Amino acid sequence: MRVGVIGLGNMGGRITRRIVAAGRPVLGFDVDPGRASAVGAEPAASPVAVAEASDVVLLSLPDSPIVERVVLGEDGILGAARVGLVVADLSTSAPSSTVELHRLLAAQGTELVDAGISGGAAAAEAGTLTIMAGGSEAALDTIRPVLETFSGRIFHMGESGAGHTAKLLNNFLNGISLAATAEVMVAARKAGLELHTFLDVLNSSSGVNFATLNRFPRIVDGDYLEGGLTGNLMLKDIRLYADLVRELDVRTLTSAGCVDAFELAAELGYGEQISNRVVDAIGDASGGVRLQEPST
């Protein structure tokens, strides 16, 4: 199976390295032409060139508008759409956009699988990402050997758009637990609590969550786990979640506060840094608080 990857940045680059390490050559395209060779891929001149030479094309892109340009734009994948080609969108995309792209590609015989990924940069490095997929189960089974080179679990969620729907729901919980824990940790610092002990309490109590278990034990020692999802991308995902639940006619009472937290981070200059820096934004707005003990 000939593999192409479009988008060789933070996640796409790590995923490409995993595929290459598994013995599968990759044809890669990125707006930064140097990224392909840096991650072990053969450089391609355009998205359509990747699609023409591949049996499966993986997309790892920032948002739906960019995915749409890569599929539908000049030199886009649609120009090479044909029976037997499978496109897997690993991006966090709007489900409504995904369903429309699925329809357009299917008219040319190409299957689109929306394959939302979760686990972050560390899981991508380790090849243990979780994949939540929508679209044809047969198409998913076709590309499963490629997906298994960088994932630990693969879930078929249903029809086109279901994978990206599941991803947005997951990312909202990820974002709100990060923002809420950041706020609590700033409060704990200002209250004079010893933060390692306080995290042990949280992780033994009902307040436990992914951020308390995996993020803040390192953040309090000054390791922000750089290289993961940026604050601006987290903000994009939370806004997409809010759009989704409005479309579903589900009342959302908590998304506004989560949006506020990451908007604050963007306003204070942390938007292009890892989303964990939201704790510093909240700290700045709370009198210049940092969780780390001052150096002596």
C-alpha positions, 0 to 999 in steps of 0.5 A: 500500500503506497502511503502519502501524508499531507501536513508534516508538522507537529503531529503529521511529522511524528506520524510519518516517522512511525510509518517510515520506521515500520518499513513503509515508504511515505510520499509527503507534502507540506507548505514547508518543503524541508519537512518531508526529508526531515521526517524521512518522507520523499518530498512531493510537489503538491497535494494532487501529486501525493494523491496520484502516487498513493493508495492511502493519503493521510491529512494532518492539518490545522482546521477545516478550511485548510483541509477543504483547500487541500482537497478542493483547491488548485492542485488538490486531492480531488484532481486525482480522486479515483476508485481505490483511493482512500483519504483519511483526515486525521485533523480536528475538523468540523463534521459538517465539512467532513460530510460534504467532502465525503460526498464530493470524493465519493462521487469520484470513487474515493473514500474519505475516512474521518479519523480523529486522533487523540493522545498528543505528541507523546502518543504519536512518538510512541505509536499509541494514539487513539483513533476515532473513525467515521465513514465506511468500515470497509475503507477503514479496514483497508487502511488499518495496517497503516493506521496501526503503525502509529495507533494503539486503539482504533474505534469505528464510530459510524458514518461519515462525520462520526469520527470528527464528532467524537473527536470534538466531544473529547477535545472539549473535555480535554480543554475544559479539564485543562482550563479548570485545573489550571485555575485551581492550581493557581488558586492553590498556589495563592492559598499556600498549598504545597502543589505536589501534595495537592496533586496527590490529593486530587489524584486520589479524590474525585477531582482527578482528570487527565490534566491532574494525572499527566500534565500538572505533575510536570508543569509544577516543576517547570516542564510544560511538555512543549510540542503539543497542541497550541493554545490557539488550536485548542481554542479552535477546537472548543469553538468547533465544539460549541458550534456542533452542540448548537447544531445538535440543539444541545444547551451548553453551559460550560463552553463559554468559560473554556473559550474565555480561558484560551482567549485570555491565553491568546490575548496575553501572547501564549496562543502559539505556545502549548495549550498548557500555558493557559495556567500562566495566562490565568496566573498573569491575570491573578497577580503574576502567579507561577506554579513553580517554586522560585529558584534559590 
